[in-house]
């Protein structure tokens, strides 16, 4: 169990890197659809290489395809929206909020998934302990994000910030459903790698068609015509690792437990990136009250594990 939780924690640390890398590529291309296409294409190429190297089938058998529910094919499509949202919100909300708010949505919806056993996930009933955990997390959110935002609006008003924050939470709800879908698909195919490869393959085809229709394919070429920092290409690799971890770990840990451990890794690395201004993150100091809020959030996530 400790090894699985550690793997979920490490999965969390790569998510801020993925967001920062995609945001950097967006500066080069000037096109969000082009960045998402590049990111998913790199992820698919990495997963396809692993599949071929390990002798894993890329396509499911006819019997497997019939056993997959209709929503089992939608994981990659939904991921297109979540990655687009996180890339767009990076500059608007900063690294820390772009991490915490989607994760709040992930956690809340993962509890719904656990309680009802949605998308074929492990059923874990909602309890008083989990309710107390949610209260701690919401109080932590108030200290870490809401109060600093009130002060910031008094000094430098930011239009539509609340709407972007709500959008970030909604994106997190979609992320939770993606994880559960990947997990079920991996179980049905008996291969997390195959489930991830299929999902990203579908997403690449859909995104390429979108770029063709909107005329963004030429923007994608700009990323290769300009010199980029080496880490700007990590978005796709991080995405491949993340989706594999979702497909492999959620059936073993449950959605709530997986996202709890994942959150810890995301928050810790996001704090480092934002305070240091690394990987292009807008540099902002983390206030003492925000540390207290983060501590309450982590305590709440720990309660969910009980």
N, C-alpha and C positions, 0 to 999 in steps of 0.2 A: 504493500500500500504506500509506503514512504517513497518508493521509487516512482510510482505513478503520480503522486502529488508533486514530487520534484519536477517531473516531466511537464506537468501542467503549469507549474510556476515558471519554468524556463520558456514555455510557449508564450506566456504573458510578456516576457521581456522582449520578445521579437516584434510584438505588435506596434509599439511606439516607433521602432526602427522602420517598419513597413510604412507607417503613416508619413514619417519624415522624408523617407526616400521618394515616395510617390509625390509628395508636395514639391520636392526639389526638381523632379522631372517635369512637373507642371510649369515651373518657371521657364524651362527650356522650350517646351512645346507650345505653351500658351493655350492648351486645350485639355480640358478634363477628360473627355472621351478618349483622346489619344493616349493619355497617361494610363488610364484604366486598361486599355487594350494592350499596351506594352507590358504592364504588370502581370496581367493574366496570361499573356503569351509566354513570358519568362517562366511563370509558375507551371504552366502546362508542359513546356519543354523540359523542365527539371523533372517533373513527375513522369513524363513519357520516357525519359532516359533511364530513370530508376526502374520503371516497369520492364523495359526491354532488357536492361542489364540483369535483372533478377528473374527473367523469364515469366513475368506476371502478365496474364492476358489483359489487353486494353479494353476490349469489348466484352460485355456479358454474354453468356449463352442464352439461347431462346427461352429456356426454362427460368433462368435468373431474371431476364427482362420481364417475363410475365408476372413474376412474384413481386416486382418492385411497384409500390403504389405510385399513383400519378405525381404526388408531391415529392417523391424521391428523386425526380429528375430536375427539380427546381433549385437545388442548393446553390449551384454556380450562378444561376440567373439572379437570385436574391443577393448573392455576394457582390454582384456588379453594383447594386444600389448602395450597399454598406461601405464598400471601398471608395466609391465616388463621394459619399457623404463625408467620410473621415478625411479624405484628401482636401475637400473643399473647406471643411470647418477648421483645418489645422491653423491657417493664418488668422481666421476670424476669432477663434476661442482660445488658441494657444494649446501647447502640448498637454498640460495637465487636465484641462477641461475636456479636450478631445478624447482623453483617456477615461476620465471618471464618469462623464455623463452617459456615453454609450454603454459603459460597464454597468451603470445603474439600471439601464434598460435591459441589459443582458441578464442581470441577476433577477430582477423582478419577473421577467418573462420565463426565465429558467425555472423559477419556483412554480409558476403555473404549469410549465411542461412536466416538471416532476410530480406535481400533485395529481394531474390527470393522466400522466403517462402518455403525453402527446407524441406524435411522430415515432411511436414504437420505443420510446425511452423507458428507463427504469422508473417505476411508479414509487414516489416517496411522498406520503401525505403531508400537507401543511400542518404545522404544529405551533403551540404557544411559544416554544423556543425560537422558531423561525420568525414569528411575529415580532418578538422582542428584538431579534437581530435586525429586522427591517427598520424598526424604530431607531436603533442605534445608527444605522447607515444613513437614514434620512437626516438625523441630527448632525451627523458628520458632514453630510453634503451641505447643510446650512452653514456650518462653520467654515468649510473649505472653499465654497463657491459662492453661496448666496450673499453672505455678509460682505466679502471683499468686492463683489459686483456692485452692491449698493453704494459702497464708498467710491468705487471707480466711476459709476454713473454720475455721482455728485461732482466729480472732478472733470472727467472727460466723457460726456455722454456718447454711447455707442448705439446707433440705430439698429433696431430689430434683434438685439442680442438675445432677448428672451426667446424669440422665435427660433433662433439657431440652436439654443440650448434644448428646447423641446424637440427639435429635429434630431439632435444628437441622441437623446434618450430613445426616440422612436427607432433610430438606426440600430441602437443596441438591442431592442426587442427583436428586430429582424436577425441580428447576429446570433441571438440565442436559438432562434428557429433553425438557422443554417447549421449550427453545431449539432442539433438533434437530428436533422435530416442526414447530415454526413454520417453520423453515428449509426443510424438505421441502415443506410445504404451500405456502409462498410460491413455490417453484420450480415445482411442478406447476400452480399457478394463474397463474404468471408475473406475480404481483403481491403484494408484501409487505403492501400496505395491505389488499387483499382478504382475504388469509389471516388477518391480524390481526383484521379486522372480523368475519369468520365465527367465529373462535375465541372472541372476547369475546361475540358474540351468543349463542352456545351456552351460555357460562358464565352470562350474565345470566339466561337462561330457567331454567337449573338452579338458580341461587341464589335466584331469586324463588320458585320452587316450594318450595324448602327453607324459606324464611322464612314462606311461607303455612302449611306443615304445622306448623312449630314456633311459630307465633304471633309472629314477630319483625318483621313489617311495620310495626307501630305503633312499634317502637323506631327504625326507620329515619326516621320522621317527626320524632323528637326532635332529630335533627341539624339540621333546618331551623327548628325552633322556638326554638333557643338560639343566641346570638351566638357565632360561632366565629372564631378568628384566620384571616386570609385563607389562610395556607399549609396549613390543615387540609384544604382541598379539592383540594390538588395530587396526592393519592394516585392518583386516577383518571387524571389527565393524564400523570403519570410512568409509570403502568402502560401507557398507550397507546403512549408513546414507546419504552418498553423492549421491548414485544412486537414492535413494528415493527422495531426494531434487530436483535432476534433473527432475525426472518424474513428480513431483508435482508442482514445481515452474516455469519451463520454459513455459508451456502453459499459465500461468497467467501473467508472466512478459515479456516474449520474451527472446530470447537467449542473445542478446547484453546486456540488462539490468541485467539479471541474472548473467552473467559472470563479469560484472562491479562490482557489489556488492561483488561477490565471490572473485574477485581479491584482493579487499581491505583487506579482512580477511586473505587471504593467504600471502600477502606481509608483513602485520604487524607481524603475528606470525613467519614468516620465518626470519625476521630481529632479533627478540628476540632469536630464536633458534640458529642462526648463531653467533650472538655476544656473547651469553652465552655458546655456545657449548653444549646445552642441547639435549637430545634424540639422542646422538651419532653424531650430526652434526659437521663437521669440523669447528673448531672455527676460525672465521675471523673477523677482525674489519671492520665496515662499515664506509667508508670514507665520509667526508663532501660532496664531489662531488656526491657520490652515493645517499646521502639523497636528494640532489637537483634533481637528476634524478628521484628518486622515487616520489618526489612531483610533477614533471611535468607529470609523468605517471598517477598519481591519478587525476590530473587536466584534463588530456585527457579522462580518464574513466568517470569523472563526466560530461564532455561535451556530451558524448554518451547518457547519461541519458536524456539530454534536447530534 
